[in-house]
Amino acid sequence: VRADRTKAGDPERGRLVMRQYACIACHMIPGVVGPETHVGPSLAGLPHRAYIAGVLTNTEDNLVRWLRNPIAVDPDTAMPDLGLSPQHARDAAAYLQTLD
């Protein structure tokens, strides 16, 4: 095992990542408070959806892929590339997978 291998996502750190990157500015996120300017879809119930952004099968790896580079997945998306590190994307994905 390589020493620099990315750690598994942590939902608690992921909740902080959601705040740090101001995801609430566009999305309603259960457990994260912020303005009511929901340009993007609610993220409630994300684990129960078949697809991420209507394009990728809903898996944690695909969610990380989407969070790291949404424009590469869907060039017409309004979701900006926020520059999440691999670890921040894993943490955010782990948190999003806990939302009902």
Helices and strands as residue ranges (DSSP letters): H 11-20, G 23-25, G 46-48, E 51-52, E 56-57, H 60-68, H 70-73, H 86-96
